[in-house]
Structure formats: C-alpha cells, structure tokens
C-alpha cells in the first residue's frame, strides 16, 4: 500500500469556492483564477495537462509552470465536514508539491463527484486517490483490496488459435447465385 503524507492535512483554501471543470470538455482549454495566500493563481487545464501561472513572492516575477498529466500522482478526492454537518467534497490533480496540485471540483453532491472523479482519472490515465482526514493519500484500489488487482486468467492455449473455426472451414467460397455468360465473335488480326 502506498501512503504519502500531505504537507497540509487541513481543508485547502480553495475548498470554499465553487469550482467545476468538466472532464468531457477537456478538448477545450478551461481556465479559472483563485486567490491563495494573498496571491492570484490562474490555472488552465486541457487534455495534455495543466498550466499554473503565479507571481513569485520576493521578486514579483510572473511564472508559468506547465505540468504534463503524467507529472501528477493521481486524481484525489477529499471529503470535509463543516460544523453544521454538511459534507464538501473536492477533486484535485494531486502533485507531491501541494502548491502544484490543481483544483478540479468543489461540490456537495456526491453524484457529481463520482462521475467527474472517474472522468478525470480515465482522461489522464491516472489512479483515483483518497485524501484521508490525517492528510495521508491512498490509492482507491488499495482500499478495495484484491477486487481489481489480479490480471484475468488466460484461456486455454490452443495450437489452432490462428485457424478458422470448423464450421467456417467446411464452407466453400460462394457466389451470388448468378452465372455470367458472355457470347460474341472472336476477332484476331493476322497478316
């Protein structure tokens, strides 16, 4: 089981803002801006990955960081409960560096979360991850046990695998049931 402890197990700052990027619209570039720790951070997401734009604190220089889909560890879901008992679920492209994680969804409807979680995971071919209350990150397949972890059992090996099935081998190549007859005179040029 692979478990990595996240730097900040608390609720992310962006988890209070409504966000929803649709995985079915990944052919188009989807972008949004958030304020994190007093700085404006813009995100652009498409089929290839994400681009994060921010300004460096000390120098004030704008920086764009392009991250390919394979640079993320997975699509992580995090469930948080507020004081009133309402549950908020977030989805993010999870990166080892928390500042490089990209928010995808903040919702209270679990049906939206499940569909989008699967959609982003399949689009980027990344595992589905769970962020626990203590900040540890676990792959969803590890929590399911051995349900989907084994490869399918191979079928019986046969020496005749490349041959046609018996009922097809017995069939003669057929025609359309028509016979074409051409009649005419033969013309041969002779000296």
C-alpha positions in Angstrom: 0.0 0.0 0.0 1.4 3.4 -1.0 0.7 6.2 1.6 2.2 9.7 1.4 1.6 12.3 4.0 0.4 15.6 2.6 2.0 18.8 4.0 -1.3 20.4 5.0 -4.0 17.9 6.0 -6.5 20.8 6.7 -9.1 22.0 4.3 -7.5 23.7 1.3 -8.1 27.4 1.0 -9.8 27.0 -2.4 -12.3 24.4 -1.0 -14.8 27.1 0.0 -15.2 28.4 -3.6 -17.5 26.7 -6.1 -15.3 25.1 -8.8 -16.3 22.6 -11.5 -14.2 21.8 -14.5 -15.8 19.3 -16.8 -13.7 16.3 -18.0 -15.9 15.9 -21.1 -14.8 19.5 -22.2 -11.1 18.7 -21.9 -10.6 19.3 -25.7 -11.1 23.0 -24.9 -8.9 24.9 -22.6 -10.7 25.5 -19.3 -9.3 28.2 -17.0 -10.0 29.9 -13.7 -8.3 32.1 -11.1 -8.1 31.7 -7.4 -6.5 33.8 -4.6 -4.2 31.6 -2.5 -2.2 33.1 0.4 -2.9 36.6 -0.9 -1.7 36.0 -4.5 -3.7 35.4 -7.6 -3.0 32.0 -9.1 -4.5 31.1 -12.5 -5.0 27.6 -13.8 -5.5 26.4 -17.4 -6.4 22.7 -18.0 -6.7 20.8 -21.2 -6.3 17.2 -22.5 -2.5 17.4 -22.1 -2.2 18.6 -18.6 -2.3 21.9 -16.7 -0.6 25.3 -16.7 -0.2 27.2 -13.4 0.5 30.9 -13.5 1.5 32.8 -10.4 3.8 35.6 -9.3 6.9 34.9 -7.3 6.7 36.5 -3.8 10.1 38.0 -3.4 10.9 39.1 -6.9 7.4 39.8 -8.2 8.2 38.0 -11.5 5.3 36.2 -13.2 5.9 32.4 -13.7 4.1 29.9 -15.8 4.6 26.2 -15.0 3.3 23.6 -17.5 2.7 20.2 -16.0 2.0 17.2 -18.1 -0.7 14.8 -16.9 1.9 12.2 -16.0 3.6 14.6 -13.5 0.6 14.3 -11.2 0.3 11.4 -8.8 -3.4 10.9 -9.4 -6.9 12.4 -9.2 -7.5 12.9 -5.4 -10.9 13.2 -3.7 -11.1 14.8 -0.2 -14.3 14.9 1.9 -14.6 17.5 4.6 -17.4 18.1 7.1 -18.2 21.6 8.4 -19.6 22.4 11.9 -23.2 22.1 10.6 -22.7 18.6 9.4 -22.6 19.4 5.7 -20.1 17.5 3.6 -18.0 19.2 1.0 -16.0 17.0 -1.5 -13.1 18.3 -3.6 -11.3 16.8 -6.5 -7.8 17.8 -7.5 -4.9 16.7 -9.7 -2.7 15.6 -6.8 1.0 16.6 -7.0 3.7 15.8 -4.5 4.2 19.5 -4.0 0.9 20.9 -2.7 1.4 24.2 -4.5 1.3 22.3 -7.8 -1.9 20.5 -7.1 -4.7 21.7 -9.4 -8.3 22.0 -8.1 -10.9 20.4 -10.4 -14.2 20.4 -8.4 -15.7 21.6 -5.1 -19.2 20.1 -4.6 -21.6 18.8 -2.0 -23.4 16.5 -4.5 -21.7 13.1 -4.3 -23.1 12.0 -7.7 -21.3 14.9 -9.5 -18.1 14.0 -7.7 -18.2 10.3 -8.6 -18.8 10.9 -12.3 -16.1 13.6 -12.5 -13.6 11.6 -10.5 -13.9 8.7 -12.9 -13.9 11.0 -15.9 -10.7 12.9 -14.9 -9.0 9.6 -14.0 -9.7 8.0 -17.3 -8.9 11.1 -19.3 -5.4 11.4 -17.8 -4.9 7.7 -17.2 -4.1 8.5 -13.5 -5.2 6.4 -10.4 -8.1 7.5 -8.3 -6.7 8.7 -4.9 -8.3 9.3 -1.5 -7.0 12.1 0.9 -7.8 10.9 4.4 -8.6 13.2 7.4 -5.0 13.0 8.6 -3.6 14.1 5.2 -2.4 10.7 4.1 -3.0 9.9 0.4 -4.1 6.3 -0.6 -4.9 4.8 -4.0 -8.6 3.8 -4.2 -7.6 0.4 -5.5 -5.6 -0.2 -2.3 -8.7 0.5 -0.2 -10.7 -2.0 -2.3 -8.4 -4.9 -1.6 -7.8 -7.6 -4.3 -11.0 -7.0 -6.2 -9.4 -5.5 -9.3 -5.8 -6.1 -8.7 -5.3 -9.5 -10.3 -4.9 -10.0 -14.1 -7.5 -12.1 -15.8 -6.8 -15.8 -16.0 -5.6 -16.8 -19.5 -7.9 -19.0 -21.6 -6.9 -22.5 -22.7 -3.9 -22.4 -25.0 -4.6 -24.0 -28.4 -2.3 -24.8 -31.2 -5.1 -24.0 -33.6 -5.7 -20.5 -32.4 -4.8 -18.9 -35.8 -7.0 -21.2 -37.8 -10.6 -20.7 -38.8 -13.4 -22.3 -36.8 -14.5 -25.7 -38.1 -17.9 -24.5 -39.4 -16.2 -21.8 -41.5 -13.5 -24.2 -42.8 -16.2 -26.5 -44.3 -17.9 -23.7 -46.2 -17.0 -23.3 -49.8 -16.4 -19.8 -51.1 -19.8 -19.0 -52.6 -21.1 -16.7 -55.3 -24.1 -14.6 -55.7 -26.1 -17.4 -57.3 -25.7 -15.8 -60.8 -23.7 -17.0 -63.7 -22.4 -14.6 -66.2 -22.3 -15.8 -69.8 -20.7 -13.7 -72.5 -21.2 -14.5 -76.1 -19.6 -12.9 -79.2 -17.2 -13.4 -82.0 -13.5 -13.6 -81.6 -11.6 -11.1 -83.6 -7.9 -11.9 -84.3 -5.7 -9.8 -86.5 -3.5 -11.9 -88.8 -1.1 -10.9 -91.5 
